[in-house]
């Protein structure tokens, strides 16, 4: 039984969350603009989905820093943050 514990696959730390952000133009359609991962220590990786096909990747100290700079005070769009774990 002890051997099974040693050979089991490592598990991700609790607290890792994936998310997506959608942007809604006023007026206009809802557009999926990025996906991301927030790590248990607070760091955040953002994957911008444009320019297609690859987009770009950015690393942030925290999701709240990213939101403060890019989402919070945008007068032209409504942003919708959805965590994939509900």
N, C-alpha and C positions, 0 to 999 in steps of 0.2 A: 504494500500500500504506500509506503514511504517513497518508493521509486516512482510511482505514478505522479506524485506531487513534484518531483524534480524534473520530470520530462514533459510536464504539461506546458502548453504554449503560454507565453507571458500575456497578461491582460493589460489593456490600456488603462492609465490612471483614471480614476473617477473624475468627472468634471470636464472632460473633453466634449465640446459641443460643436456640431456643424450647423450652418445657417445659410440662408439666402436673403438677399435684399432685392426687392422689386421697386421700380420707380414708376409713378403714374404722372404723366404730363397733365397739365390743367388747361383745357380738357384734352383727353387723348387716352390711348391704350396703356395698359400696364405692361412694363417691360422688365424681364429678369436681367439685372445688370451685374450681379456678382454673387459668388459663393465664397464661404469662408469657414475657417476652423478657429475656435477659441480654445486654447490649451488650459489645463488645470492651473498653471502658474500665472495665467492672465494674458500671455502673449497671444497675438492674433495674426493669422495669415489670410490675406484677401486675394481672391482670384477674380480680377476684372474679366468679364466675358467679351469685351471689345477692346481693341479691334480683333475681329474674327480672322483666322480661326482659333488662335491661341490665347488672345488676351494678354494679360500681364499679371505678375505676382508681386505682392507687397507685404512686408512684415511690419507689424505695429506692436508697440508695447502693451496696448490694451484695446479691446473693442470700443470702450468708451472714448478713447482718444480719437479713433477713426470716426466714430459717429459725430463727435463734437466738431471735427474739421470738415467732413464731407456731407453730412446728412442733416444735422440739426437746424442750421440756418439757411437752408436752400429755399429761396422764395419762389422758385419756378416749378418744383416737383414735390409730390408727396411720396415718402419712402415707406416701404412696408418691410419690416424685419421679421423673418419667420425662422425659428429654431426648429430643426428637423426632429428633435425629440419631443416636440409639442410645446 
